[in-house]
Amino acid sequence: MERIVEWWDCHQVTLYLVAIAVGAGIGLGLPAQAPALAHAIEPALFLLLFATFVGIPLITVGRALRDVRFLLTVLVANFLVVPIIAFALSRVVTDDPGLEAGVLLVLLTPCIDYVIVFTGLAGGARDRLLAAAPLLMLVQMLLLPAYLLAFTGGTAASAIDLAPFGRAFLVLIVLPLGAAAAVQALARRHRAARVATDASGALMVPLMMVTLVVVIGSQIAAVGGQITAVLRVVPLYAVFLVLAVGVGLLAARSARLDVPGARAVVFSTATRNSLVVLPLALAMPAELALAPLAVVAQTLVELLGMVLLVRLVPVLVPHRPGGIRATGPH
C-alpha cells in the first residue's frame, strides 16, 4: 500500500489530468448523468476537505489566526486588487449582460474550499488559508453586492441571495472541520481513529480525482451546448489566472511572507468560489440567462489551471536563497 501511495503522489498531476478527461468523457457521452454527478459534488468535496483537515493539527490553525500580515495580504489582494482585474476583463463582454454578470460574479469571490487542498499539494500554508476562510467568506458576502452594483447596475446586484454562502461555509468548512477535530481527538486514545487519520492522508489523490470527475462531468455538457458564448469567456479566465498569480506573487513579496505563506496567497488570489456562486447565477433573472454558463466555464478553466499550478507555484516560490524571504507568522 505504501508503494501505491508513493506512486500516485509522484504522478498526481498526470492522474488529475486523466480524471479531468474521464469527467469530460462522462459528461459529454452521458449528459443525462449530469444531475446525478452534480448531487455528488458536495459529498466529494466534504470527503476531500475532511481528509485535508485531518492532516492539519488544529493548534496550527489557532496560531495562524494571529498571522495578521498574512491575513491582510490575502484581503488586500482579493478585495482591492483582484476586483480591478475582474472589472477590466468584464469590459470585453459588456454587450451581453448575462456573460458580464457571470464573469464578475465568479471573479469577485475568492475560493474558501478546495483552494486549501491545492495549496497543501503545492507545499503552501493550508492551515493559514483555513484560518482565513471565515474572514474571506464574510468579506465577499458583504462586498459582492456592492461591487456588482458599482460595475453593472442594479439588476445583477438585486438578484444576489446570500444563503448559498452560508450553506457552503457550513457544509464545506464547519462540518468537515468538526469531524476532523473529533477524529484527531480520538486518535490520541483509539487505534481505529489513528488508522482513519493515516488512511485519509493516503487517499488525498484518489479523493481529488473523484472530485474532478464529478465536477467536470456535471458541468461540461452545459458548456458544450453553448460553445459560442464559452469561447468568449475562456480567454478571459486564462488571462485572469496569469494576472492573479502575478498579483499573489507581488503581494507576498511586498508583505515579505515566508515561502508557505507566499504560495498560499498565490492560490488564494488565483482560485475563485465558482461552486458556491453557481446557485446565485442560476437564480438570476431571464435577461441574465448566460450568467451560469460563464460561471461553469470558469470552473473548467480553473481546475485545469490548478492542476498546473500545483507544479508551477513551487518553481515560482522556491525554497532557496533568492526566493521570497521566510519570516514566519506575525
N, C-alpha and C positions, 0 to 999 in steps of 0.2 A: 504493500500500500504506500509506503514511504517513497518508493521509486516512482509510482504513478503520480503522486502529488508533486514530486520534484519535476517530473516530465511536463505536466500541464502548467506548472508555474513558469517553466522556462519557455514554453511555447504559447503563452496566454494570448498574445496579440494575434497570432495565426488562428487560434481557436475562436477568438472573438469575431474575427472576420468570417470564419466558417459559420458561426452562429447567426451573424447578420445575413449571410447568403441563404441559410436554411430558413430563417424567418421570412425573407423576401420570397423564397420559393413557395412556402406555405401560403403566405398572404396573397400572392398573385395566382397561384394554382388552385387554391381552395378559398376563394373570397367569402364563401358562406360561413367559414370558421372564424371570421374576424370578430364577431361579437363574443364568442367563447374565449378567444385569446385576450380580448380587451378585459373581460372579467378576471382573467388570470394575472393581470399586471400588478394589482395591489398585493395579492398573496406572494408573488415572486419577489417584489420589492421588499415586502416585510421580511421574508426569509433572508434575502441578501443583506439587508441592513441589520437584522438581528445577528447574523454571522459576523458582520463588521464590528458591531458594538460589543459583542462578547470578547473580541480581541483588544478592546480599548479599556485599560484599567480606569475605572470611574474616578479615581483620585486625580488622574492626569487631566480629566475634563474640568474638575474643580480648579486646578491650577491654571488651566487655560483661560478661565473666566477672568483671571487677573492680568492677562496679557493685553493691556489696554492698547499698546502700539499695534498689535495685530488686528484687533477688533476695529480700530479707527481706520486702518489701512483698507480693510475689506469694505467698510461702509463708504468711505470716500470713493474708492474705485468703482463700486457697484452703483452708487446712487448719485454721484456727481459727475463722474467721467463717462461711464457707460451710457447714461441717458443721452449724452451729446452724440455719441456714435449711433445709437438707436434712432434718434431723430433724423440725423443726416442720411442714414441708409433708407429710412422710410420715405424720404422725399422721392425716391425713384418710382414708387407705386402710388403716389397721391391721386392718380387718375382712377384708382379702384379703392374706394373706402374700406371694403372688406379686407383686402390684402394689407392695406395700410394699418388698419386696426389690429390685424393678426400679428404683423411684424412687430409693432410696438408692444402689444400685449406680452409677447414671449420674450422680447429682448430686454424689456424693462424689469424683469423679475428674476433675480438670481436663484439658482437651484439650492435646495436645502436637503435633498435626499441622496441620490446616487453620486452626487459630487463627492461625498465623503468616501465612497468606495473607490472611485477613480483616483482621488488624492492619495489614499493609502497605497494603492497599487504603484503609484509613482514615487513613493517614499516621502510624501508630504505629511503635514501635521493634521491628520484626520481628527485628532482629539480637539484641536483648536477650532476646526470648522464645525464640529459637533457642538461645541460650546457656543459658537456664533450663530447657530441655526435659529434659535428663538428670536434673536435680535434681527436677523435678516428677514425672517417671516413677518415680524411686526412692522418693520420699516416699509417693506414692499406693500403690505396691506394698506398702510397709510398714504404712501406716495403714488401708487399706481393710478388711482382715480384722478389725482391732481395732475400727473404727467399726461394722461390721456386727454383730460380736459384742455390742457395747455397746447398739446400737439395736434389734436384732431377736432376739438369742439365737443359738444355735449352728448352726441349720440353714443359713442363708444363708452364714455365715462359713465353715463347713466345706466348702462347695461351691466355694470360690474356688480356681482354678488360675491361677498367675501366668504361665504360659507365653505367653498371648496378649500380655501387656505386653511381654515380651522380643522377641517376633516383630515387634510393631508398631514398637518402637523401632529394630530392625534394618532393617526394610523401608521405613519411612516417614521415618526420620531419618538413620540411618547411611549407607545405600546412596545415597539421592539427594544427601546432603551430600558424600559421597565423589566421586560423579560430577560434581557441580557444581565441586568443588575441582579436579578433573582438567581440566575444560573451562576454568576460569579460568586455570590454569597454562599450558595450551596456547594460550590466546588471546593471550598475550604474544608468541608466535612464529609462529602459524599463522593465516592469514586465515579458513580454514574454521571454526575454533573461535570466532573473533570473530563471524562470521556466525551461528553457532549460539547464541551468547550474546545477540545482538540479537534473534534470532527468538524465543528463549524468553521474553524480556520482552514482546515484541509479542503473543504468544499467550496471555498470562495470562487474559484474559477468556474466550476460547473454551475453554480448559482448565477453568476454573471452571465454565462452563456444562455441559461434558461430565460433570464430577464430580457436579454437582447432578442431572443427568438419571439417571445410573446409580444414585446413592444413593436418590433418591426412587422411581425406577422399581422398584428391587429390594425396597423395604420397604413401599410403600403398600398393596399387596394384603392383607398380613397385618393391617394396621391396619383396613382396610375390613371384614375378616371378623370383627372383634371390636369393633365400633363402640361398644357399650355400655360396655365397660371403658375404651376410649380416652377417651370423654367424661369419665370421672372424673379422668384424669391430665393431660389437655391444659391445663385451667386452672391446675393446679399448676406446670406448666412455664412458662406465661406469667407467672405471679406470680414464679417464680424468676428469670426473665430480668430483670424490672424491679428486683427486690431486689438481684440480683447486680451489675447496672450501678451501682446506688446504692452498694453496698459498694466496688466498684472506684474510683468517684469519690472517696469519703470516704477510702479507704486511700491513694490517690495524693496527695490534698490534704494528708493528715496527714503523709505522708513528704516533701512538698514536691518531688515529682518534676517533671521537665520535661514539656512537652506530649507528645512522642512516647512517653515512658515512661508517662505517665498513661493515654494511650489504650491502650497495650499491657496495662496492669494491668486496665482495664475489660474488654477482650476475654478476658483470661485468667480472670477471675472468672465471666464470663457463659457461656463455651464449655466444654462437657463432652466427655469421652472416649468418646462413645457407640459409635463404630465399633470401638473396642478392647474395650470391656466387653461388647458383644453376644455374642461367643463364650462369655464367662463366664455370661451369663444363659441361653444355650441349653443349657449343661451342668448347670444346676441341677436338683434332683430334681423329681419329678412334682407334688408338693404346691405347688411354686413355678412352675407352668407358665406363668403370665401375666407372669413377670419379663421375658422377651424382648420381649413386646408393649409393656411400659412403657418399655423402652429405645428401641425403634423409634419410638414416639410422641414421645419427647424429641428424637430426631434430626430429625424432620419439623418440630416446633415451632422448634427451634434454628436450622435452616437458614433458615427464614423470618425469624426474628429477626435473624440475622447479616446478611442482605441489607439489612434496615432499619438496623441499627446502623452499617453502612459509611457511611451518610449522617448518622446521628444523632450518633454519637460526636464527629466533628469540630465539631458545633454545641455539644455539651455541654462539650468541652475545646477551646476556640478558641485560635488564635494571635493573641492581642491582650491588651493590658493589662487586668487583672482576671481573666484566665484562670488556670489553675494555673501556678504560677511555674516558669519554665525555669531549672533549676540545673545540668543536665548530670550525667554519671556521677560516682560517688564510689567 
